[in-house]
Amino acid sequence: MNSRYVARIIWIMTMITAVAVGNITVIQSPDSLTKTPGQTARLGCTYQGPSGIGSYTWHWGNKRGNEVSNNTEEFRGRVFAASQGDFTERRDASITIIELKPNDTGLYTCKVVIMGMGEAYGTGTTLIVMSKFIYRYQRHKKLLLRY
């Protein structure tokens, strides 16, 4: 093989990889969620694009913030994640956080990584954990405004 041919092959492979990176789309739902302490929150995350070997993580605060998992002190024992099978077959990267605390309030961002294709982030889900009194007051106020 001559060097010009090899250079073309490398260029084509680079372009294919560059296009594939842009084809991963992460969809989070809901955009925001309001809960009270002790409740459970399901943070939905799916992805579209090429399938392959991959993984996902959730981050709190911003897309490079603290990881949300049972390995982090703030969330230890309270996070249930979609299985690797669900991730691969159904493209599900959702998590459920149980026994919510007011300190759990914040922006949660889902990150999906597909080997050889790159990574992509969702737009985030805002979780608000407020006291039961404030939550009931706001719901009551909304009900009164509807009449």
C-alpha positions in Angstrom: 0.0 0.0 0.0 1.2 3.4 -0.8 1.2 6.2 1.8 -1.4 8.2 -0.1 -3.9 5.3 0.1 -3.3 4.8 3.9 -3.7 8.6 4.5 -7.1 8.5 2.7 -8.3 5.5 4.8 -7.2 7.2 8.0 -9.0 10.4 6.9 -12.2 8.5 6.1 -12.2 6.7 9.4 -11.7 10.0 11.2 -14.6 11.5 9.4 -16.9 8.5 10.2 -16.0 8.8 13.9 -16.5 12.5 13.9 -19.9 12.2 12.4 -20.9 9.4 14.8 -20.0 11.5 17.9 -22.5 14.1 16.8 -25.2 11.5 16.4 -25.7 10.6 20.1 -28.7 12.5 21.5 -29.6 12.2 25.2 -33.2 12.9 26.2 -34.0 13.6 29.9 -37.5 13.8 31.4 -39.0 15.5 33.1 -37.5 18.9 32.8 -38.3 19.6 36.5 -39.7 17.7 39.4 -41.0 18.9 42.8 -41.0 16.4 45.7 -41.1 16.4 49.5 -38.5 14.8 51.9 -38.8 11.1 52.1 -40.4 10.7 48.6 -38.9 9.0 45.6 -37.9 10.7 42.3 -37.4 8.9 39.0 -35.1 10.8 36.7 -35.6 9.6 33.1 -32.8 9.4 30.6 -32.8 7.7 27.2 -30.5 8.1 24.2 -30.8 8.0 20.4 -28.1 7.2 18.0 -25.6 4.4 17.3 -25.8 1.5 19.7 -22.7 -0.2 21.0 -20.8 -0.9 24.2 -21.3 2.0 26.6 -22.2 3.3 29.9 -23.9 6.2 31.6 -23.4 8.4 34.7 -25.5 11.1 36.4 -24.0 14.3 37.7 -25.4 16.7 40.3 -24.9 20.5 40.0 -23.7 20.6 36.4 -22.6 18.1 33.8 -19.2 17.7 35.4 -20.5 17.9 39.0 -20.5 15.3 41.7 -21.5 11.8 40.4 -24.9 10.6 41.6 -24.4 7.0 42.6 -24.3 4.7 45.6 -20.5 5.3 45.6 -20.9 8.9 46.6 -21.5 9.8 50.3 -24.5 12.1 49.6 -26.4 9.4 47.8 -25.1 6.1 49.3 -27.8 3.4 49.4 -30.5 5.7 47.8 -29.8 5.4 44.0 -31.3 2.6 41.8 -30.0 2.7 38.2 -31.2 1.0 35.0 -29.4 -2.2 34.4 -26.7 -2.6 31.7 -29.2 -4.8 29.8 -31.8 -2.0 29.9 -29.1 0.5 28.8 -28.1 -1.6 25.8 -31.4 -3.0 24.7 -33.9 -0.3 25.6 -31.4 2.6 25.7 -32.5 3.4 29.2 -30.1 5.3 31.5 -32.7 6.4 34.1 -32.2 6.5 37.9 -34.5 6.5 40.9 -33.5 8.3 44.1 -35.3 7.2 47.2 -35.7 8.9 50.6 -35.2 12.4 49.2 -33.6 15.1 51.3 -33.8 18.9 50.9 -30.1 18.8 50.1 -30.9 16.7 47.0 -32.3 19.8 45.4 -30.4 20.7 42.2 -29.8 20.1 38.5 -29.2 16.5 37.5 -27.5 15.7 34.2 -27.3 12.4 32.4 -24.1 11.5 30.5 -24.1 8.7 28.0 -20.8 7.3 26.6 -20.7 4.9 23.6 -17.3 3.3 23.1 -15.7 4.6 19.9 -18.5 7.1 19.3 -18.0 9.6 22.1 -20.2 11.0 24.8 -23.3 13.2 25.1 -25.2 15.0 27.8 -28.8 15.6 28.5 -30.2 19.1 29.1 -30.8 18.3 32.8 -33.6 17.7 35.2 -34.2 20.2 38.0 -35.2 18.4 41.2 -36.7 20.5 44.0 -37.1 18.9 47.4 -39.1 21.2 49.6 -40.7 20.9 53.0 -44.2 19.4 53.1 -45.7 22.6 54.5 -44.4 24.7 51.6 -45.4 22.1 49.1 -49.0 21.9 50.4 -49.2 25.7 50.5 -48.2 26.0 46.9 -50.6 23.3 45.8 -53.4 24.9 47.8 -52.6 28.3 46.3 -52.7 26.8 42.7 -56.0 25.2 43.4 -57.5 28.4 44.6 -56.3 30.3 41.5 -58.1 27.7 39.3 -61.5 28.6 40.8 
